[in-house]
Amino acid sequence: MSHLLRKPENNKLADGVTLVHEVTEKNSNLHYVGFKVVDLEPNSSYNEMLTNLELCVVALTGKITVTDGYQSFSDIGTRESVFERKPTDSVYVSHNKKITITANTKARVALCFAPSDKELPTKLIKAADNGVEHRGKYNNKRQVHNILPDSDPSANSLLVVEVFTETANWSSYPPHKHDQDNLPNESFLEESYYHEMDPPQGFVFQRVYTEDRSLDETMAVENANVVLVPKGYHPVGVPDGYASYYLNVMAGPERIWKFHNEKDHEWIIDRD
Ligand SMILES: O=C(O)C[C@@H](O)[C@H](O)C(=O)CO
């Protein structure tokens, strides 16, 4: 299996608390992006001490209450399945805080981390605050929910976005990359993909490859898998009959999403 593909670990931490994924600097080749997925049964809680990291808590499914010790956001989250295709609520928390997430219903929660050295206010990012975009045409159609885009100064380095790709369509396509710290032309951002499929027995294909092909991995990605993109192009292809959801976390030295399309495939965008 590719070193970029992570299957659910399903590590039971306590009664009602399961760590589905844990991507950290220690167990991956990522230095900016950290990512966890936690499943919570009703009334169970998960704690996290944020030392040098900022965090965006995304209520993927179910209802949760998030507190940073000072402020509390109760009963947030808007959906029972990500495939309801509506935005959800999230909470941004700066470093040096201890957060507690308590489930009001059965819930799946994503924790998106990035390095931080400037304290910023804790903030509820309401579903209604997500910028919703419809991108692409022909078989390149996807719906994007911008949770923490680079136009929103609420975070130090975190960028968070969720993407729905229709059946038999492609996204993160034409292939683009952001692996050069060379602004204003391109930014360096690592990225993680947390994938789900509808119906859940589906799979998608994701290729991660660099310009010189020294990295070139094509992965069959199943429900609840995570793909790590330390660098390179990272397109996703969705087979007929299945819809795709993914949550992206990006972070790097500068909080700007400036990508470079692979020249050979840029014509895809320019079709009438
Ligand atoms: O528009 C899309 O297809 C989504 C991608 O932009 C995705 O969020 C990504 O690859 C970000 O670099």
The ligand as an SDF file (V2000), in Angstrom:
LIG
                    3D

 12 11  0  0  0  0  0  0  0  0999 V2000
  -11.7280   22.4890   -7.0960 O   0  0  0  0  0  0  0  0  0  0  0  0
  -11.4840   21.3300   -6.7270 C   0  0  0  0  0  0  0  0  0  0  0  0
  -11.6060   20.3960   -7.4600 O   0  0  0  0  0  0  0  0  0  0  0  0
  -10.9760   21.0900   -5.3140 C   0  0  0  0  0  0  0  0  0  0  0  0
   -9.5000   21.3030   -5.1790 C   0  0  0  0  0  0  0  0  0  0  0  0
   -9.1800   22.6280   -5.4650 O   0  0  0  0  0  0  0  0  0  0  0  0
   -8.9750   20.8990   -3.8030 C   0  0  0  0  0  0  0  0  0  0  0  0
   -9.5780   21.6240   -2.7820 O   0  0  0  0  0  0  0  0  0  0  0  0
   -7.4920   21.0560   -3.7960 C   0  0  0  0  0  0  0  0  0  0  0  0
   -6.8040   20.2860   -4.4100 O   0  0  0  0  0  0  0  0  0  0  0  0
   -6.8780   22.1980   -3.1320 C   0  0  0  0  0  0  0  0  0  0  0  0
   -5.5280   22.3140   -3.5020 O   0  0  0  0  0  0  0  0  0  0  0  0
  1  2  2  0
  2  3  1  0
  2  4  1  0
  4  5  1  0
  5  6  1  0
  5  7  1  0
  7  8  1  0
  7  9  1  0
  9 10  2  0
  9 11  1  0
 11 12  1  0
M  END
$$$$
